[in-house]
Amino acid sequence: MITCDILIVGQGLTGSLLAWHLQQAGLNVIVVDPGETNASQVAAGLVTPITGRRWVLTEAIEEYWPTAKAFYRHLEQLWDTRFWHERPTLRIYRSETERELARRRARHPGYRAYLGEEVAPGKAGFGLADPFGSRWLTRTAHLATTALLAAVRRWLQRNHRLHQSRLLPEDLALQGGKVRWGDFQADIAIFCEGWQVVHNPWFGSLPWQPSRGQILTLECRPPPPAFPVNGGIWLLPEGENQVRIGATYRWDHLTPAPDARDSEELLRKFASLFHQPPEYQILKETAGIRPNTLDHHPIVGPHPRFPQLFVCNGMGSKAALYAPLVCQQLCDHLLHRTPLPARIHLRRYHDRLLD
Ligand SMILES: Cc1cc2nc3c(=O)[nH]c(=O)nc-3n(C[C@H](O)[C@H](O)[C@H](O)COP(=O)(O)OP(=O)(O)OC[C@H]3O[C@@H](n4cnc5c(N)ncnc54)[C@H](O)[C@@H]3O)c2cc1C
């Protein structure tokens, strides 16, 4: 029998960061993951505090942003690898109404740190079509998720903390307030299964709203803008002539395989960003499924009937921004009984688990 304090199910961004926090806090963790491609590896890892047509600033950004930046920077130093790439994004206005809204937001003290200069129509450069102008989003970044996950995986393997397998719920026994799975016994299990939580017998009835997303990698000539652009879709330059564009949202077709309809949609939107679209060649098509939730906040906490079972999931489209703080908060809760913030606590949906 192999005993540990915590069994983590899933090594996406959530399970990885949680394992790191818990292990650093002195707990003994085992992570179970089948090693298949997951949403975290597919994600662009964009960190954009102001999002949506209404230019809304992410709730609790003053906690999320510094925690994420400090956490990824810390891992960069430790592993001598660059994960966090911070640079401004140019957001193209798509109407006069949007421009007026952004101007109002820019006058709001809470938004000032995140909104930069407005750029006049026709001045964005790189052949971008900007009839209403554009504005710099100053605090934006992207996280190299694939490199980060690979680094965490190596760290787990070096420490014999990773078990490559899929945990079948029927094989998990709840005994004497603990959990037992095969040869492993733990005080608690934390499910970080990404969108596959919908099949989880204990937490599957929570209001998950998984969405499929697709990204294309293109080589284009003339070269794409030298900075990230957001205008209906986002565009992330990678090297001299390469660019990633994304991402689609679909709620009807939950398979992680790339789809021709999504590629067409992305290419159409890409072309509409320019006066004269660059010539391109598709280098790669990737797709994955995001674990979105009904209220757009993560869902974290113990099951109301089985206190040895926890969920930590629902990072949605903001995993790179949310995961460092949310995993830290769950770690503090487990070690010091620090209350979980109400906005992420599973308690808000207890009725769905107690019916
Ligand atoms: C196209 C696309 C673009 C995106 N862009 C961004 C972006 O720009 N910025 C951003 O922040 N987020 C983005 N996201 C969202 C982000 O990728 C997800 O929110 C995040 O990766 C979820 O991480 P996770 O660890 O919860 O889930 P996942 O990454 O899906 O990992 C879950 C893991 O659990 C494992 N697992 C599941 N069931 C079991 C089981 N029974 N036993 C063992 N293991 C199991 C899976 O195999 C998987 O490895 C994007 C997603 C997609 C698809």
The ligand as a MOL file (V3000), in Angstrom:
LIG
                    3D

  0  0  0     0  0            999 V3000
M  V30 BEGIN CTAB
M  V30 COUNTS 53 58 0 0 0
M  V30 BEGIN ATOM
M  V30 1 C -8.5730 26.3660 -27.9990 0
M  V30 2 C -8.4130 26.7880 -26.5870 0
M  V30 3 C -7.8630 28.0290 -26.2860 0
M  V30 4 C -7.7080 28.4360 -24.9780 0
M  V30 5 N -7.1060 29.6220 -24.7360 0
M  V30 6 C -6.8840 30.0010 -23.4680 0
M  V30 7 C -6.1850 31.2050 -23.2040 0
M  V30 8 O -5.7510 31.9050 -24.1100 0
M  V30 9 N -5.9800 31.5480 -21.9020 0
M  V30 10 C -6.4060 30.7730 -20.8650 0
M  V30 11 O -6.1580 31.1240 -19.7150 0
M  V30 12 N -7.1060 29.6360 -21.0900 0
M  V30 13 C -7.3480 29.2380 -22.3600 0
M  V30 14 N -8.0340 28.0850 -22.6140 0
M  V30 15 C -8.6620 27.3740 -21.4850 0
M  V30 16 C -7.6770 26.5110 -20.7300 0
M  V30 17 O -6.9870 25.7260 -21.6440 0
M  V30 18 C -8.4110 25.6140 -19.7370 0
M  V30 19 O -9.2640 26.3170 -18.9020 0
M  V30 20 C -7.4060 24.9060 -18.8660 0
M  V30 21 O -6.4020 24.3350 -19.6400 0
M  V30 22 C -8.0670 23.8490 -18.0420 0
M  V30 23 O -7.0730 23.2120 -17.2990 0
M  V30 24 P -7.4600 21.9480 -16.4590 0
M  V30 25 O -6.2220 21.4680 -15.8030 0
M  V30 26 O -8.6120 22.2800 -15.5660 0
M  V30 27 O -7.9940 20.8890 -17.5410 0
M  V30 28 P -7.1810 20.0810 -18.6420 0
M  V30 29 O -6.0770 20.8430 -19.2090 0
M  V30 30 O -8.2020 19.5320 -19.5880 0
M  V30 31 O -6.5340 18.8900 -17.8280 0
M  V30 32 C -7.3180 17.8850 -17.2090 0
M  V30 33 C -6.4830 16.6280 -17.1080 0
M  V30 34 O -7.2080 15.6490 -16.3480 0
M  V30 35 C -7.0360 14.3830 -16.9560 0
M  V30 36 N -8.1400 13.5150 -16.5440 0
M  V30 37 C -9.4570 13.6550 -16.8300 0
M  V30 38 N -10.1500 12.6410 -16.2760 0
M  V30 39 C -9.2490 11.8590 -15.6330 0
M  V30 40 C -9.3480 10.6540 -14.8800 0
M  V30 41 N -10.5300 10.0460 -14.6750 0
M  V30 42 N -8.2290 10.0960 -14.3840 0
M  V30 43 C -7.0120 10.7120 -14.5660 0
M  V30 44 N -6.8530 11.8530 -15.2730 0
M  V30 45 C -7.9660 12.4150 -15.7970 0
M  V30 46 C -7.0390 14.7140 -18.4460 0
M  V30 47 O -6.4710 13.6630 -19.1990 0
M  V30 48 C -6.2110 15.9930 -18.4670 0
M  V30 49 O -4.8340 15.7280 -18.5890 0
M  V30 50 C -8.1660 27.6180 -23.9170 0
M  V30 51 C -8.7000 26.3710 -24.2000 0
M  V30 52 C -8.8240 25.9470 -25.5140 0
M  V30 53 C -9.3960 24.6000 -25.7870 0
M  V30 END ATOM
M  V30 BEGIN BOND
M  V30 1 1 1 2
M  V30 2 1 2 3
M  V30 3 2 2 52
M  V30 4 2 3 4
M  V30 5 1 4 5
M  V30 6 1 4 50
M  V30 7 2 5 6
M  V30 8 1 6 7
M  V30 9 1 6 13
M  V30 10 2 7 8
M  V30 11 1 7 9
M  V30 12 1 9 10
M  V30 13 2 10 11
M  V30 14 1 10 12
M  V30 15 2 12 13
M  V30 16 1 13 14
M  V30 17 1 14 15
M  V30 18 1 14 50
M  V30 19 1 15 16
M  V30 20 1 16 17
M  V30 21 1 16 18
M  V30 22 1 18 19
M  V30 23 1 18 20
M  V30 24 1 20 21
M  V30 25 1 20 22
M  V30 26 1 22 23
M  V30 27 1 23 24
M  V30 28 2 24 25
M  V30 29 1 24 26
M  V30 30 1 24 27
M  V30 31 1 27 28
M  V30 32 2 28 29
M  V30 33 1 28 30
M  V30 34 1 28 31
M  V30 35 1 31 32
M  V30 36 1 32 33
M  V30 37 1 33 34
M  V30 38 1 33 48
M  V30 39 1 34 35
M  V30 40 1 35 36
M  V30 41 1 35 46
M  V30 42 1 36 37
M  V30 43 1 36 45
M  V30 44 2 37 38
M  V30 45 1 38 39
M  V30 46 1 39 40
M  V30 47 2 39 45
M  V30 48 1 40 41
M  V30 49 2 40 42
M  V30 50 1 42 43
M  V30 51 2 43 44
M  V30 52 1 44 45
M  V30 53 1 46 47
M  V30 54 1 46 48
M  V30 55 1 48 49
M  V30 56 2 50 51
M  V30 57 1 51 52
M  V30 58 1 52 53
M  V30 END BOND
M  V30 END CTAB
M  END
